[in-house]
Amino acid sequence: MILSQLSLYRYQIPLDKLLPVGKQRIDNRQGLVLRACTADALGESVCCEVEISPLNGLDVDEQPLQGFSQESLTQVIDELLPLLDTLVGEAVDTLVTSAQATKLPSLAFGLSLLHARLSGRLPAAIQQARTIPLIYQAQDEAPQALDARIDGLDDTVHAVKVKVGQTSMAQEIAMIHRILARRPDLKLRLDANRCFTLEAAIDFFACLPLEAIEYVEEPCQDPGDNSALYRALGVGFALDESLNQPDYRFTMAPGLTALIVKPMILGSLPDLQAMTLQAHESGVRVILSASLEASLGINALRDLCEALTPDEVPGLDTLSAFSADLLVSTGKNRCLTLENLICLKQVAREAI
């Protein structure tokens, strides 16, 4: 198969409510849509789109986002625009070569995902979509609003992700006890975003029913203290932000329970597959997580989850904040089509 046409679009979607990015907040999401069409010897064509959205930019206070994508959207555009001219007319497998050559993880992920889609190696998920609901209490939000969200959870939900380290320790301890009082069957995946010193982490988790905690993501400011927390209280931990560092290599450590992998930040699908294999060989779970992609990107992550980690429920519960869907409808009042996006470039193979 030959890449007969390539198109690059840019989107921006306002959010109906602020979304947490670590300790920061964002009120809109920007990214790219890369569309490719193929042609074979029989003249048959296949087209598909992928989302490329590095988690970068400014928060609501006009401060740069910290701890996530190292590349900017502008860097991706600057590298991708001339690349389209070299890719058109080439074999689909050239996408893999280009993904391996780039140093921009979001671009590597997008190109390798596009190859997987076009070559039929990543079919649509068959199972009904599952996800872990995200629970956090906004500043100045009444406890009754939290109660309503907990009461609204489906009976089939048995685990939730809870943001901690956002407000006071006393308020968050009370919030967790409030959640479990209403749904004692729930298991908690706590996300701390490295907010605690070791001493504060021990004080905090000693006040919680540890049997209800599935694991805590990045509990300590110094990742080297995570194993010390485990030795002190038996609280298993997961790595999230640590995986965003370009020099990260999987290393087993006492108490390491899971890797929270954001493919848009990690890089290519072969890199994702290799890390998943290493972790599983050490008995560590791999849980795919969103980088606050729009619905097109979330849909791809669901397919990846079924293909790579079918026994895990991914963390993809962020679309409720989006004011519109992107190409793939989730039932919102508005679903953006390609005609609604800004076209940055279109190239096609010249007819022979």
KETORLUM-992180 format. One line per field, with one value per residue (C-alpha): chain; x negated, y negated, z. Coordinates in steps of 0.2 Angstrom, whole numbers, plus 2048, in hexadecimal, padded with zeros to 3 digits. Layout:
chain <- [A,...]
X <- [X,...]
Y <- [Y,...]
Z <- [Z,...]
% end
This chain:
chain <- [A,A,A,A,A,A,A,A,A,A,A,A,A,A,A,A,A,A,A,A,A,A,A,A,A,A,A,A,A,A,A,A,A,A,A,A,A,A,A,A,A,A,A,A,A,A,A,A,A,A,A,A,A,A,A,A,A,A,A,A,A,A,A,A,A,A,A,A,A,A,A,A,A,A,A,A,A,A,A,A,A,A,A,A,A,A,A,A,A,A,A,A,A,A,A,A,A,A,A,A,A,A,A,A,A,A,A,A,A,A,A,A,A,A,A,A,A,A,A,A,A,A,A,A,A,A,A,A,A,A,A,A,A,A,A,A,A,A,A,A,A,A,A,A,A,A,A,A,A,A,A,A,A,A,A,A,A,A,A,A,A,A,A,A,A,A,A,A,A,A,A,A,A,A,A,A,A,A,A,A,A,A,A,A,A,A,A,A,A,A,A,A,A,A,A,A,A,A,A,A,A,A,A,A,A,A,A,A,A,A,A,A,A,A,A,A,A,A,A,A,A,A,A,A,A,A,A,A,A,A,A,A,A,A,A,A,A,A,A,A,A,A,A,A,A,A,A,A,A,A,A,A,A,A,A,A,A,A,A,A,A,A,A,A,A,A,A,A,A,A,A,A,A,A,A,A,A,A,A,A,A,A,A,A,A,A,A,A,A,A,A,A,A,A,A,A,A,A,A,A,A,A,A,A,A,A,A,A,A,A,A,A,A,A,A,A,A,A,A,A,A,A,A,A,A,A,A,A,A,A,A,A,A,A,A,A,A,A,A,A,A,A,A,A,A,A,A,A,A,A,A,A]
X <- [800,7FB,7FE,808,80E,80A,812,80E,81B,81B,829,82D,83B,841,844,854,84B,839,82F,820,80F,805,808,80C,81C,820,830,82D,825,81B,814,812,81B,811,81B,814,81B,813,814,810,80D,81F,823,82C,82A,82A,82A,829,824,81A,818,807,809,7FA,7FF,7F6,7FA,801,80D,81B,80E,804,7F6,7EE,7F4,7E7,7E2,7EB,7E7,7D5,7DA,7E5,7F3,7E9,7DA,7E5,7ED,7DC,7D5,7E5,7E9,7D9,7DA,7EB,7E2,7D6,7E3,7F0,7ED,7E3,7E8,7F2,7E4,7DA,7E5,7DC,7CB,7D0,7D7,7C6,7BD,7C6,7C1,7D2,7DC,7EE,7E9,7E1,7F1,7FC,7F2,7F1,803,807,7FD,806,817,813,80B,819,80F,81A,82C,83A,83D,84B,84E,859,84F,849,841,83C,846,83C,841,83B,842,841,83C,84B,856,864,862,873,86D,860,86E,878,86A,866,879,879,86C,873,874,867,85A,84F,840,83D,82E,82D,823,819,80D,819,820,81C,817,826,832,82C,82C,83E,842,83B,845,854,852,850,85E,86A,862,858,855,84A,838,82E,820,819,810,804,7F9,7EA,7F2,7EB,7DB,7D8,7DD,7ED,7F1,7F0,7FB,808,809,809,81A,822,829,81A,824,82E,81F,81B,80B,805,7FE,7ED,7F0,7DF,7D7,7C7,7CB,7BE,7C9,7D7,7CF,7CC,7DF,7E3,7D7,7DF,7F1,7F3,7FA,7F6,7F2,7F3,7E8,7F0,7E6,7D5,7DA,7DA,7C8,7BE,7B1,7BD,7BA,7C4,7BC,7C5,7C6,7CE,7E0,7E1,7F3,7F7,7F1,7FE,7F9,7FE,7FA,7FB,7EC,7E3,7E1,7E3,7ED,7DD,7D7,7E8,7E8,7D6,7D9,7E9,7E0,7D2,7DF,7E9,7DA,7D6,7E9,7EC,7FD,7FE,80D,80F,814,81A,810,820,823,833,83F,835,826,830,838,826,821,830,82A,819,81E,828,819,80B,813,824,825,823,82F,827,828,831,83E,83B,847,855,84C,84B,858,857,851,844,849,84E,85F,862,873,86F,87A,86C,85F,852,84F,83F,849,849,836,828,820,80D,808,80E,803,807,7FD,7FE,808,7FE]
Y <- [800,7EE,7DE,7D5,7C6,7BE,7B0,7A7,79D,793,793,789,78F,784,78E,78D,78E,78D,79D,7A1,7A3,7A7,799,78D,78A,788,781,787,795,792,79F,7A6,7B2,7BC,7C4,7D0,7D9,7E8,7F0,802,80A,80D,7FB,7FD,7F0,7F0,7E0,7DD,7CF,7CE,7C1,7BA,7AF,7AC,7A7,797,784,778,77B,76F,764,762,76D,77B,78C,796,7A8,7AF,7AE,7A7,7A1,793,794,787,793,7A1,797,790,7A2,7AA,79D,7A1,7B3,7B5,7B0,7BF,7CB,7C9,7D6,7E1,7F2,7F3,7FB,7EA,7E4,7F0,7EA,7D8,7DC,7E3,7D4,7C6,7C1,7BA,7C7,7C1,7C1,7D3,7D9,7D1,7D8,7E9,7E9,7E4,7F2,7FE,7F8,7F8,809,811,815,80B,80F,807,80E,81B,81A,80D,7FE,7FE,7F0,7EB,7DC,7CD,7C5,7B4,7A7,795,787,780,78E,794,7A6,7A9,7A7,7B5,7C0,7BE,7C3,7D3,7D7,7D5,7E3,7F3,802,80B,7FE,805,7FA,7E7,7DB,7CE,7BE,7BA,7AC,79F,798,79A,7AB,7AB,7A7,7B4,7C1,7BD,7BE,7CF,7D5,7CD,7D7,7E7,7E4,7E3,7F0,7FC,808,7FC,7FE,7EE,7E9,7DA,7CD,7C2,7BA,7BB,7AF,7B7,7B7,7C9,7C3,7BB,7CA,7D6,7CA,7C9,7DB,7E1,7D8,7E2,7F4,7FB,80B,7FF,7F8,801,7F7,7E5,7DC,7D3,7D0,7C7,7B8,7C2,7D2,7DB,7DA,7E4,7F4,7ED,7E9,7FB,802,7F7,7FA,807,7FB,800,7F2,7EF,7E5,7D7,7C7,7D1,7D9,7C8,7C5,7C9,7D3,7DE,7F1,7FE,804,80E,807,80D,808,804,80B,802,7F7,7EA,7E8,7D9,7DE,7CD,7C8,7D9,7DA,7E8,7F7,802,7F9,7FB,80E,810,807,811,821,81C,817,827,832,82A,82C,819,814,808,7FC,7F1,7DF,7D0,7C0,7B7,7BB,7B7,7C5,7CA,7CE,7D6,7E2,7E7,7EA,7F5,800,800,806,815,819,817,818,820,825,813,805,7F5,7E3,7DA,7D1,7BF,7BC,7B6,7A5,7A3,797,7A1,7B2,7B3,7BE,7CC,7C9,7CD,7C6,7B4,7A6,7A2,7AD,7A4,7AA,7A6,798,790,791,786,78E,78C,796,7A2,7AC,7BA,7C5,7BF,7CA,7D6]
Z <- [800,7FC,805,7F8,802,813,81B,82C,836,846,853,863,86E,87D,88D,897,8A7,8AC,8AB,8B7,8AF,8BE,8CA,8BB,8B2,8A0,897,885,87C,86B,860,84E,843,836,828,81C,80D,805,7F3,7EE,7DD,7DB,7DE,7EE,7FC,80F,819,82B,838,848,855,85A,869,874,886,886,886,893,8A1,8A6,8AF,89F,8A7,89D,8A1,8AB,8AB,89B,889,886,874,86F,862,857,857,851,843,83E,83C,835,827,81C,821,818,807,80A,80F,801,7F4,7FF,806,816,820,81D,82C,838,832,834,846,84B,844,84D,85F,862,86C,867,854,856,85E,851,842,849,84D,83C,835,840,83B,828,829,832,842,84E,84B,854,866,867,879,881,886,898,8A2,8B3,8B9,8BE,8CF,8D6,8E0,8D9,8E4,8ED,8E7,8F3,8FA,8F3,8E1,8E5,8ED,8DD,8D2,8DD,8DD,8CA,8C7,8BF,8CA,8BE,8C3,8D0,8CF,8CE,8CC,8D9,8D8,8E8,8EC,8E5,8F5,908,90F,91B,90D,902,910,914,901,900,90F,908,8F7,900,90C,8FD,8F3,8FE,8F0,8E6,8E4,8E3,8D7,8DF,8D4,8DE,8D0,8DC,8E8,8F9,902,909,91A,914,909,919,923,915,911,923,925,916,915,90C,907,8FB,8F2,8E2,8E0,8E1,8D2,8D5,8E7,8EC,8E6,8E5,8DB,8E5,8F4,8ED,8F2,904,905,8FF,90D,91A,916,909,8FC,8EA,8DE,8CC,8C1,8B5,8B4,8B5,8A4,89C,89E,88E,897,8A0,89F,8A8,8B9,8C6,8D7,8E8,8E8,8D5,8D0,8C0,8B2,8AD,89A,890,87E,877,883,882,86F,862,863,863,872,87A,877,87D,88E,890,88E,89A,8A7,8A6,8A7,8B8,8BE,8BC,8B4,8A5,8A5,896,89A,890,88D,88D,87A,871,86D,85D,868,876,86A,864,876,879,86A,870,882,87B,870,87D,88E,88C,89F,8A5,8A5,89E,8A5,898,8A1,89B,88D,897,899,886,87E,86D,866,859,84A,855,85D,870,870,873,86A,85F,856,84C,83A,82F,828,839,83B,835,826,827,818,80B,800,7F3,7E8,7D6,7CA,7BF]
% end
